[in-house]
Amino acid sequence: MLSSITLHEVPGIDAGLREALHAAGLPTEDLEDEGRTFFKAVSDEYQTVGYSGLERCGDDYLLRSVVTLPEHRGLGLGRMIVAGTLQGRGGSGDAFLVTTTAASFFSTIGFSEVSRASVPAAVLATRQLSSICPSSATIMKLNRPST
């Protein structure tokens, strides 16, 4: 069992990020747009175990591009990646995400489904919510600090 991970900022053009997102069926169309910060999660053993990202939306944030590499799944690393990524926002503003497949995972770490009508305009205006993800995707908001 891994005891910790470290997040290292990577550019949207990072080949490992793009490959991991593509393999997981996650969008890559807007990785190089401004306002996004991506991270590579590295284990104590210096292995890349996953990726994540944050997009600033006015005072709020969109958690995005969270993926644990297949060989490292089931070890609690997804929780660690999300917690570390959200710490990067400094606790200010609300955190939202959009998913088509992982709502049950995110609900276990403090996110709950919200209606599109309750989402701030700056979050709705992101490419993720306005054009990339289907309108049937689940939008979630962090209700308590992630663990």
N, C-alpha and C positions, 0 to 999 in steps of 0.2 A: 504494500500500500504506500502510495506517495504521501509525503507529509506536507509538502507545499509546492506552490508554483510561483513563478515570477512572470510578470507581463512585460514584454518588450515592444515598444511602438514600432510598427512596420508601415511602409507606404502602401497605398491601395494597389500599386503595381507589383507588389511582392508575389512571386510565383507560387510560393507555398500557400499563401492565403487564397489566391485564386483557385488553385488546384483543390484545396480542401473544401471550399465553398461549392465548387462545381460538382465534386464527388458527392457532396451531401444534398445536392439539388437546391442549393440556396443561390439567390441572385448575385450576379457580379457586374451588372450593367453600369452601376453608378459608383464603383469603388474609388474612382479617381476624382469625383466631384469634390468641391470644397466643403469644409465643415464636418468632415468625417475623420475620425481617428481610429486606427486599427491596431490590434495587439496580437502578438504571438505569445502563447502560454508555454513556458519552458519549465520542465521538472527539475528537481534537485540533481538529477543525473544528466542534465543538459540536453534532454530530449524534447523536441517540440511535441506537445500533447494536444494543442488546439489553438483556436483563434477566436477573436471577438472584435466588436467595434462599437463606437458611440458616435452618434450624430447629434450635434447641438441644434436645437430648434427653439430659438428665442431663449426663454428662461428654462426650458425643459430639454429632455434628451430622449433619443430613440436608441434603445439597445438593439444592436443588429449584428448579423454575421457571427453568431455564436455557434461554434462547432467544436466538438471533441473528436479527435482522430479515432477511427474505428478500433485500433489496437489498444486504445486507452479508455474505452467506454466502460461504464459499470464500476468505476473506482471513485466516484464522487467528484471528479475533476470538473464536470460541467458547473456544479455549484460553486466551486472555487474560482473558475474563470468568470462567471457572472459577478460574484462578490467583488473580485479584484477590479473588474471593469467598472462597476458602479461606484467603487471608491474613487475612481478617477474623476468623477463629476463633483466631488467635494461636498456632497450632501445637499446641494442647492437644486431647486427645480424638481419636477416630477420625472420619473422614468417610465417610458412606454416601450412596447414592442409589438410587432405584428408577426403572426405565425400561421402556418397552415397545417403543421404536424406536431408541434411540441407544446401545446397549451397545457397538457397534463403535467409535464415536467416543470414548466414555469409556475404553475399554480402551487407546486410544492415548495417553492422558494419565495413566496410572498407576492406573486403577481395574481391579479384577478381580471376577468374579462370586463371590458367597459364598452359602452355603446359608442359608435362613431360620433354621435352628436355631442358626447361629453369630452371629446379629444380636442385639445387646443388647435387653433387654426395653423400654427407653425408646424406642428407635428403632421397634421393632415396634408400639408403642402409638400412634404418630403416626397421624393420620387418613389420611395418604398410604398407609401400609402396612396399616392395619387395615381401611379401608373404601373408600377412593377408588380406588386402583390395583388391578387384578385380581390374584388370587393367582398368575397365570402371569407376572406382571411379573418382570423380572430385578433382583435386588438386588446392588449392587456396593459395594465398599469400596476406599478409596484406600490403596494399598500403598507409594507413594513420593511425594515432593513433586511437585506438578504443574509442568510446564514451560511 
